[in-house]
Amino acid sequence: MTFKPATWYPIAVVLSAINLVGVGFAVGPGQPWHAGLHAALALAFGLWAQRLRQRRGGGELQAGREGLEGLEALEGEVSQLRRELSETQERLDFVERVLARPETRRVEP
């Protein structure tokens, strides 16, 4: 089972909102520690929701994946071009060796 930010983001937002409402209810009866606890939880869930939203958007992560896939495709093309260039250089070397040979003429009987 994988951690899915798209699932947990709304949960974190709801928990943050519930704790903000809890702050209001705890302040009414004069319970400052209780209200402070709810305020801290609301802040923690809010920060968590913000972090999940950044991860859920995945703009950087998705761009990184696309960049990696593009890089792998380019590496494949470069290696293919290297093979073709190597083959072309071998053929050129062969032609140069053939042309560099002294001509031997046949003597006809």
Summary of the structure (lengths in Angstrom):
residues: 109
radius of gyration: 35.2
end to end distance: 88.2
largest distance: 126.6
contacts: 227
relative contact order: 0.08
helix: 83%
strand: 0%
